[in-house]
Amino acid sequence: DAGVIQSPRHEVTEMGQEVTLRCKPISGHDYLFWYRQTMMRGLELLIYFNNNVPIDDSGMPEDRFSAKMPNASFSTLKIQPSEPRDSAVYFCASSSRSNQPQHFGDGTRLSIL
Amino acid sequence: GENVEQHPSTLSVQEGDSAVIKCTYSDSASNYFPWYKQELGKGPQLIIDIRSNVGEKKDQRIAVTLNKTAKHFSLHITETQPEDSAVYFCAASQGNQFYFGTGTSLTVIP
């Protein structure tokens, strides 16, 4: 079975632009998580969904960040407008049930100039 | 909320030696403890996990131990090989959310 698929793998854009990150979870997984990884703060949970419904978005840093999951096989994380401090690696992960292993994609390395 | 501390932050060992990484957690309700390995440019990959009803689990050269009373758990890698070089993360969970440690960068010197 294919793992979690993220796109793009790399994104370089200028400050103020809109950025959209995409994720396809493992088929049959009911939970989807968005994380941000930086040297300073490590792995931070931004938001997670259960059956396409956002459950906890308390980790979303600002209103500039938004996430959607229109169906079981696709999710987006959007930053508008983007700022240099948003530069990080963003990971998507999915799991089959609560308290089960989370399977990570290979991430999107985002650089905001 | 849960707080997970991980030590050491960096670890260098000679090929063939053992490596041990330790984590502590704060919330006694946590009952699931996965370990992840992250290679450069890749996402974290699960290597082993343990639940609170088990004290130890082993998978070939990798083992994890859990002390619920002391609220700490450890990863043991025996007969280390150069391909074990990576960043390792521990995590604690009691439901949907994983709380990750800050990572240990392991270098295995050939």
Interface residues (C-beta under 8 A of the other chain):
Chain A: V4 Y31 G42 L43 L45 Y48 N50 I55 D56 F91 A93 S98 N99 P101 Q102 H103 F104 G105 D106 G107
Chain B: N31 Y32 P34 Y36 G41 K42 G43 P44 Q45 L46 D49 F89 S93 Q94 G95 N96 Q97 F98 F100 G101 T102 G103
